Amino acid sequence: MTAVDVQATWWWPYLMIFVAGWLATDIWRWIGVLAAGRLHEESELLTWVRAVATALIASIIARLILFPDGPLGQTPLFLRVSAAVIGFACFKLSRNNLLLGVGAAEAVLIGGWLVLM
């Protein structure tokens, strides 16, 4: 393989990743669009899907709080739990304002980390 061949085909793996990634996810989006019109919002199937999605998000949050990796793992557990509790309290007290809840949790986590440093 010559230098010209390598320069001419450098983009091929990126194109394949893009196309394969698009095909793997986009087909499910289209199936969802087609099926959404036929499903009732209170059906057992959608109730189950919402329950599974909620459980997945809850497990990810619990893992981030209890067993974090990287720099977050260097913060004490009480600080991570406090940030989550205060963030959730601010979220509820502000009538479900997500930005305020996340901002409060971040402020507690970063502020506590700076104090403990």
Contacts in CASP RR format, 6 or more apart in sequence:
PFRMAT RR
TARGET T0000
AUTHOR 0000-0000-0000
METHOD contacts of the structure
MODEL  1
MTAVDVQATWWWPYLMIFVAGWLATDIWRWIGVLAAGRLHEESELLTWVR
AVATALIASIIARLILFPDGPLGQTPLFLRVSAAVIGFACFKLSRNNLLL
GVGAAEAVLIGGWLVLM
39 45 0 8 1.000
39 46 0 8 1.000
40 46 0 8 1.000
61 84 0 8 1.000
64 72 0 8 1.000
64 80 0 8 1.000
65 77 0 8 1.000
65 80 0 8 1.000
65 81 0 8 1.000
65 84 0 8 1.000
66 77 0 8 1.000
66 80 0 8 1.000
68 75 0 8 1.000
68 80 0 8 1.000
72 80 0 8 1.000
75 109 0 8 1.000
75 113 0 8 1.000
75 116 0 8 1.000
76 116 0 8 1.000
79 108 0 8 1.000
79 109 0 8 1.000
79 112 0 8 1.000
79 113 0 8 1.000
79 116 0 8 1.000
80 109 0 8 1.000
82 108 0 8 1.000
83 105 0 8 1.000
83 106 0 8 1.000
83 108 0 8 1.000
83 109 0 8 1.000
84 105 0 8 1.000
86 104 0 8 1.000
86 105 0 8 1.000
86 108 0 8 1.000
87 101 0 8 1.000
87 102 0 8 1.000
87 103 0 8 1.000
87 104 0 8 1.000
87 105 0 8 1.000
87 108 0 8 1.000
88 101 0 8 1.000
88 105 0 8 1.000
89 104 0 8 1.000
90 100 0 8 1.000
90 101 0 8 1.000
90 103 0 8 1.000
90 104 0 8 1.000
90 105 0 8 1.000
91 97 0 8 1.000
91 98 0 8 1.000
91 100 0 8 1.000
91 101 0 8 1.000
91 102 0 8 1.000
91 104 0 8 1.000
94 100 0 8 1.000
94 101 0 8 1.000
END
